Amino acid sequence: MSVVVEQDFFGGDPSWLPRAKAASGLPVLMKDFVVDELQLDFAAALGADAVLLIVAALDDAALARLHAAARTRSLAVLVEAHDDAEIRRALAAGAEIVGVNARDLETFAVDLPGMASLGALLPASVIRVAESGIRTRADVEALAAAGYGAFLVGETLLRAADPSHVLRELRGENATEIKICGVTREEDVGTCMELGVDWIGLVFAAGSPRRVTLERGISLKERARAAKGVVAVFAENTEKEIQEVLERICPDVVQMPNPPLPLQKKFSSVFSFWNTIRVGRDDLSSARQAEGDALHFDTSVGGMSGGTGKTFDWSLLNSIDRERPVVLAGGLRPENVADAVRSVRPDIVDVASGVESAPGIKDRAKIKAFVREVRRA
C-alpha cells in the first residue's frame, strides 16, 4: 500500500503510514520526494517497508547512493521512471523494482500504450510496476500482457463511490460483497478483516444462540472499524431493545423482517435498513412493495427468521425486482456459495452457520474458503 506522507504539495501526513499499515496488515510504501538519507531513517522509524525514489528528481550519484542506503536499512525501493532514458538510469543504479509512470509530468497526459512499450525495456529479473491511469480490468490485462506484474492504482480508487468493488474488478475477481453474521468474538472479527470480509453481522435477535449483549456488541463494533459496515440483526425484539442497541452501538445497517416505518423515519438518516424476506413464510410476490434500502432473503423454517442453515430454491428470486440491493442468505457454505452467486447474482452473500465450528464460533479455514469461492464465482 502506497501512503502519501509529503505535506507541503500533496497534503499527506506521516501519521497516516502506521495507521494504514495497522489497519490493512499490508506492507507499506512511504510516498515522498526522498532526497536525503535522513528521510530513509524517518521511513524506517514510521514502520515503512518500502520507499519511492523518483529518477527525475535525482542525479545518477544520488540515485545510486540512496538506493543502496535504503537497502542497507532493509527497505524495498520502488524506482519511478517516465521514459526510456530514465529506465536505463534506474537499472544502472541497481533498481530491482521499477515503476513506469504513464503520466507526463509536464502535460499530465496519460499514455498507457507508451507505458506498455517501455515495459519491454525492463529485464525479466526486475519487478515491473505500472503506475497512473489504470482505470479498468482491460487496462490491467493489456499491461500484464506487456510484462507488468504489479499495478499502482490511486486516483481510480479515490474517486470511486465504492473502492472495494472497483479494486475487485481490477483484480478480475467477483465483486459480490460478503457478510459474516452471528460474530461473537473479537478474534473472529479480526479474521474477517484479514480475509477481506465486507460486513460484520451482530445478532441481537431474541432466542438466537449467536445473540450478543450490548457490551459485547460495543466491543465488536469497535474491533470492526475497518469493515465496510456492521449490521445489527433483530427478530422478535421489542422496540425498546432495538432503540437501545441503535443508540449505544450505532451500527451501519439494521436488518430485520418488516422494519417498522416509525423506526425507519426516525433513523433513516443514520442507518440503512435491510428488510428480511422470510422465504417459506412471506409472500415473495409482494417483495417489490416491501420497505427497506435492501432486500435480505433468508430461509424460514419452523417460524425462525434465519440462522437455520437451510437453503431455499434460488430460482424463486428470478423475478425479484433489482432496483435495490439483494442480500442472499440461507444455508450458504463454501461448497455451494459459488453456485449461489452465479445463479442469483446477489449484491451481498450472508453466511453464519456455514463458516462455524459451533454456533457463534467462526472457523478461519471455512471463512477463507468461503471468501475464495465468492471471488472465483
N, C-alpha and C positions, 0 to 999 in steps of 0.2 A: 504494500500500500504506500502510495506517494503522499506525503504530508507537507504542505507548504508552511515553512516557518519564517520566510522572509517577510518583514513587517512594513518596510517603507514603500515598496512598489506594488506588492501583491496582497497586502493585508493579512498575511499569515500570522501565526503565533506559535512560538516554541512549545508552549504548554499543550498544544494540540497533539504533539507527537506521542508522548507517553500515554495520553488518554486514548488515542486512536489505536495504539498497539494493545493496550489492555482490553479495550472493547472488542477488537477484532480477532486477537490472537494471531495476527499475521505479522511477518517480517515487515519492517517499515523503512522507507527511504526518506531521508531528510532532504527536502527540496529547497535549495537556497543557492545563491551565487557564491560558491566556495572559491576563495582566492587565497586563503591563508590556513596554515596548519592548525591554528587555534580553533578554527571552525570545525575541524575534524575531531578535536578533543571535545568540543561542545556537543557534536553529534553523538559521540560515544557516551558522554555523560547523560544525554537525554534518553539513551537506550536505542538509538537508531541502529539498524542493521546494514544500511547502505547510504551512500551519498551520491550526489549528482555533480559531475564535472562537465561544464559546457565548453567545448573546444573553442568556440568563437570568442569566449571571454578570457582565454589564457594563451600565452605563448607556449612554444614547444617545451621549453625547460620547466616552466611552472606546471604544465600539464603532467609531464612525466614525474616530477617531484611530488606533486600532490597525490597522484595515483599510487605511487609507491608508499607514501606516508599513510594513506588510507588503508592499504592492505596490511601494513605492519600493525595497524590498530584493529585488525580483523573486521574491517568494514568492506563490504562489497562496493563496487564503483560502477555506476551507470554513466558512461561517457557519451554525451549527446553531440551528434554531428548533423549538419544540414545539407552537405554536398559531398562530392567525391573527394575533394581536397581535404576536407575535414575528416572524412573517414580514414584516409591514409594517415593523417596526423594522429588520430585516435589509436590506430593499430601500432604506430611507431612508439607511442607512449606506453604500450603494453596492455591496452584495453582488452578485457575478457568479456565484457558486456557492453555492446554498442547500441545506443538508441538513435534511430534515424528519425528526425523530426520533419514531418511533411509541411510544416508551416514556414513560409518565407518570413524572416524576421523583419524585413523592410515593408513588405506589402501585406503581410499576414494572410496571404492567399495559401490555400491548401492544395497540394499536388500529390494525390495518392499513387497514381501511376508512376510518377517520378520516384517516390519512395520505394515502390516495388522494384524499380530498376536499380536503385542504389543498394538494395539488399543483396543483389547478386555480387557486389564487390567485396562482401564480407566472407571470410573463410568459414568453413563448417565448424571449426573449433570455437568460434565466437558466438555467444548468445545474442541473437538479433531481436531488438525491441522496436516495434513500430509505434511511433508517437504522433499524436494530433490528427484530428479529422476523421476518426473512426466512429462511424455512426450506426452501421448495420452489420448483421451477420455476413452479408455478402462482402463487405469491406474486409472483415476478418478472414474470410475464406480466400479472397484474392491475395491478400498479403501473406497468408500462410503458404499458399502455393508458390510465392516468391521467396520462401525460405525463412520468414519470420516465425519465431517460436513464442514470442511474448508481445503483449499489446498494452500500451499505457493509454488509458481512457479516462478523461477528466470531465470536459465540458458536456459531453453527451449524457453522462450520468447526473451531473449537477443540474442540468436543465430538465431532466426527466421528472414527470409527476410521480413516477414510481421507479426509483433507481434499481431496486432489486429485480423487478420484472425485466427492465432493459438489460441488466447485466446477464441474466439467464438467457435472454435471446441472443446476446452477443456470444455467449459461450456455447450456443447451439443446444441448450437444454430446454426441456418443457418448463414453461413459466408458471404452471399451476402452483398456487401457494399451499402451504401445509400448516395445519393446526394440530397440535398435540394437546388433547383435552384430558382433564382429570389429573393434572400435575399436582403433586402434594409435597414434593421435596425440592429443596434448593439445588441439590446436585443434579436432579433431572432437568431443571431449568437450564443449568449450565451446559449439560449435554445437548439440549435442544439448540441453544445459541451456537454452540460449536459446530453442529452438523447442519446449520442453515435452515432451521425451522422458522416460520414466519410468525405464527400466532401461538400464544400460550393460553390454554383454557383452564380456568379455575372454577371448580364446581361448588356451588352453594345450594344446590337442589336438595330439598328435604328428602332424607332417606337414602341418598346416594352413598355407596361405600367410598367414594372419592371426595366426599364433601370436606371442605376445609373451613377452619374457623376464621373469623375476621382477622385475628392477629397473624395467623399463618398466611392468609391472603395478602396482607400488607407486606410481609416479608418476601413472599414470592413475587409480588408485583415489582418490588424494588430490584430484585435479582434479575427480572426480565426486561430491564430498561433497554437492552439492545434489540429486543424483538420489535417486529412491526406493530404489534399490539397485544394487549391482554384482554381476553374475553371472559366476562363474568357470566356463568351459566346458571339459570334459575328454572325451577319447575315446582309447582305447588308451594311456592313461598308466599308469605304474607307481604302485603305492601310495605309494612314497617321493616321487615327483614331486607327487602330489596333496596329500599331507600337508604338504610344504614350502610349496606355494602357499597352502594354507589357513592355516597358522600365520604366514606372513610377510605375506600380503596381507589376510587376514581379509575375504573377500567376504561379501555378504549371502546369496547363493544359490550352491549347487553344482549345475551342470547336467551330466548325463552319462547314458548308457544304463545301466540297471540298477545304480544306486549300491549298492555292497556294504553289507550290513547292519551289519558291524562299523564301517564308516565312519560310517554314519548314527547308530548308537548312540553313538559317540564324540563326534560333533559336532552332534547333533540339537538341543541346547540353544543352539547358537551360530549355525548356518546352517540355511536351508531347502534342501530337495533337490527339484530338478525332474528327473523321470525322462524321458529322451528315448526316445520310442517311434519306432522307425525304420520308417516306412510303406513297405512294399515288401519288408521284411526280417523284421520282428517280427509276431507273431500278435496282431492287434488285439482278438480275442475275449478275450484274457487281460489286457487293459489294466486291467480292474477290479481284478485281483489284484496289479497292479504296485506296487512300493514307491514312496514319494515323497510330498512335500507337494503337488506339482502334476504334471500330465502334459504333456509337451512333445512335440508331434507334428511330425516333420520328414521330408522325403523322403530315402529311402536309394537311392542309385544307385551301382552298381559297388562296393558294400561301404562307401561313405562314409556316415557318420552324419549329415551335414549339410553346409551350405555348397555344395550342388550347384546352386543357382539354379533348381531344377526344382519345379514344383507337383505335388500329387497330387490324386486325386479327393476333394474335400472332403465329399462325401456319405458317405464311409466313416466319418465321425465322428458321423453322425446318431444312432447307438445307443450312443455313448460315455457312460459314467456321468459325471454332472456334480457329484458330491459334492465333487470337488476342482477347483481352477482348471485351465483348459485353456489352454495356450500353443500358438499356431498358427505354424508356420514352414514354409519350403519354397517358394522361388520367388516370394515376395511382392515387390511393387513398387508404385509409386504408381498404376499403371494398373489393378491388379487387387485392391488391398487392400480397397477399399470393398465389392466383391462378396464377398470372403472374410469380412469381418466380418458382413455381412448373412446369409451362408449358414451359417457355423459358430457365430456368436455367441461367439467366444473371449473369455476374460478378458484375454489379452495377445496381441499380434501381435509376431512376431520377424522382423527383416529384417537381412540382411548385404549380399549382392551387389546386391540391388535398389536400394540407395542409394549405390552406389560408382562411381567412375571407374576404379578399379583395385583389386585385392584389398587390403583394409585401408585404402584411401584413400577416405574418405567424401566425397560430393558434397552441398554445402549445399542446392542447389536441389532435389535429389532427396529429401533428408530433409524439407525444408519441404513439398514436395508430398505426401510420404507421410503426414506428420502431418496435413495439411489433409484428405486423403481419409479418414483414420480418423475424424477429428472430425465429418465430414459424413455418415458412413455411418449 
